[in-house]
């Protein structure tokens, strides 16, 4: 999944991303595992993740 790849490329753990965004580790795990689709998340959530990872929203959303 794109989120996990981007997070790992940024050198961040799930806990790091959770701290940076204010999103729980469990929710991040769910997005990475596809349990919760990131493209179904609120726009502000995806934007927080993109900013923390230094990428665009488009980089995270799966077509």
Beta strands, then each sheet from edge to edge (+ up, - down):
end
